[in-house]
Amino acid sequence: MATVLKFGHRGAKGYVAENTSESILKAIELGVDGIEIDVHRCKSGELIVFHDFTVDRLTDGTGEVSTFTLLELKALNILEHFKIPTLKEILDLIDRKCIVNIELKGRNTALETVTVINNYIKNSGWEYSDFIVSSFQNKELIDVYNSDNAIPLGVLTKANLDEAIDFAKTIKAVAIHANFSLLSKNNVQKAQEQGYKINTWTVNTPQAIKRIKSYNVNAIIGDFPDRL
């Protein structure tokens, strides 16, 4: 049986505040093969690493992420003492120690993400294989594909594996990022026979991890990467 890759969900979300530099460092310390992060574009144009569309749940601020400048976001506190990082800050921190799965969360994130990835490949010794870009938003994935079709793409789904595969064919995606509740040994095998990797999320309990591993998926994304 092939080795199942371990991906830290938003860093090591189960241990440290999600999508923070500290959470990323914790995931690396736990020996992950990859780290999944989320990006939005803020008002001043930079890509920031943050999951929600508003800052309300995690920070001491309130409002939509896209209405804040980077300077304003940097002034906010996550769970009292953590800060919101930029994508570039996280890539510098990871420094090719593992694969980076960038989920395009907000609108209009695709082209700036391509620019950042191309810059790291051209100037910092990274390779295309160090990245995978995923999204629930088909338009964002299409924009990445049209801008640079060498960037590995993953189609996110929590509803329908077959529909995700149908769309994946149109953008030459390399992976389907499916919610683990959608998966069976049979449909994982069928997807892999069509050439797709199955990278599944968010798998946290010992029972679920054991079951999903028995399906021979390619990667598991979890909040507690040391359990994977």
PyMOL commands that set and color helices and strands:
alter all, ss='L'
color gray80, all
select helices_A, chain A and resi 21-29+65-67+70-74+87-94+110-123+128-130+138-147+161-170+180-182+185-193+206-213+225-227
alter helices_A, ss='H'
color red, helices_A
select strands_A, chain A and resi 5-9+34-41+47-49+99-104+131-135+153-157+175-178+197-200+219-222
alter strands_A, ss='S'
color yellow, strands_A
deselect
rebuild
show_as cartoon
